[in-house]
Amino acid sequence: MRGFYPNTQFPLEFWHIEDDELFLEALGYLPLMMDEEMRDWDKLPEGFKIAFPIFWLEDDYQFNGWTALNNAGEWLLPLAVAAYQRAGMESESKALAAALAALRNGASDDDELEAAYKSVPNEYRDDAAKYRALLKFFRENSRLFEEAI
């Protein structure tokens, strides 16, 4: 982030960033910073466990489109389903669960996974609605980045 915002100080405790746009961007970079920490997954505060799969998947959508569902596969989709559910975004969780079920039933084509995802009514299919809900959840629950469960 410092490359894009050279004159801005970013606290290690990014959840204290007051600017909503910068806060969401910090969340977007979180998966890139956590690769080494995955070995300590069970020790992480819950906020990181919720944010990692969500923003890993969202970042991959930006670069790879629906291939992101295949890329997430069995290792990340279950975490994303649970994370969106925990964030109170039930319809996004159900849409991802449908994609996961299709994957488990042998679907490997990106179009099949996209169709499974889109087969579920989802109020968060629109990115703007999704990011508004994510911002609201993480702002209202920033303590989750500090507390171990």
N, C-alpha and C positions, 0 to 999 in steps of 0.2 A: 504494500500500500504506500510505503514511503516513496516509491518511484513515481506514483501518480499524484501524490500530495507531498511534495518535498518540504513545504513550509509548515506542515502540520505535525504536531506531536501525537503519537498514538500510545496510550497507556497499555501496559501489559494486560491490565484488567480492562479489556476493551468494552466490557458491558457498562462502563462508566462514561463512554463517549456520549455526549449530549446530542450531537447532530444525528438525526435519524438516518439520513442517507449514508453517512460514514459508518454508523453503527451496523446497518445492513451489509455494507461492503465488507466490514471487518468479519461479520458472520460468514460472508461468502468466501473469504480467504481462509477461514478456520480449518477446513479439511486439509489444505495444503500444509498447514502448520502442525497438524496432528499425526501425520504418518508415523513418526517415531513413537508417539504416545500410545498407539494402538495396543502395544504390548501391556500397557497398564490400564486397559479399558475399565476394569472393575474398580479401580481406585479413583477414577475421574468423577467430579461432581456431575450431577444429572444433566445440567444445562449443556455440557459438552456432548453427552450421549444422545441428547435430542438434536442438537444442532449439526453434529457431524454428518449423519446420514442424509438429513434434509438438504444441507448445502452442498454435500458431495454430489448428490443426484441433480440438484438444480444447476450446478456448475456444468455437469456433464451434458445436460439438456442443451445448454447454451452452445456448446461446441459440437455435439454429436447428434442432436435431435433425439428421436425415439430409440436410437442405439443405446442411449443411456440406460434403458431398462435392462437390456441384455448385459451391458457392462456391469451393472449393479448385481444382477443375478442373485443366486442363493446367499451370497455372503452379505449383501447390503440391503436388498429389498425387504427382508423381514425386519431389519432395524428401522428402515424408513417407514414401513407400515406402522410400527409401534411408536415411532417418534411423532408422526403426524397425528396419530390418535391421542398421544399424550398432550400435544399442542392444541387439542380440541378441534382439529380439522378432520372430522370423521369422514366426510365424503372424499377427501383426498386419500385418506388412509384406505378406504374401501376400494377406490380406483386402483391404487397400487397393489392392494391385496388381489384384485382380479388379474392384474398383470402377473403377479407372482404365481397365482394358481395356474394360469395359462403356461407359464414357464415350467412349472412342475409337471404339467400334463404333456410336455414335449414340444411346446411352441418355442421356436428359436428364431423365427423370422421377426424382424423389427415391426413389420406391418401387423403381424398377429398380436404382438404384445401391445402395440398402440391401440388396436381394435379392442382388446380386452380392457385396457385402461379406460378407453372412451365409452365402453358399454355401461359404465356406472354413472348415474347422474352425479355431477361434481360441481359444487358452487365455486371451487378453487381452480377450475381448469384455466381461467383467465389469470395470467401472471400478476396483474395489478391487484386483483382480489387476494391472491395467494400471499403476495408480499405484504399487503396491509395486515392480513391476519397473522403472519409470522412476526411482523414488527410489534403488533399489539401483544402477542403472547410473550415474546422475549423481553419486551420492555416491562410488562407486568410481572414477570417471573425472573428478573435478572439475578435474584438471590440464588437461583439454581446453579449459577456458575461458581458460586462460592461454597456451597454446602455439599459435602459428600453424603450419599444416601446409605 
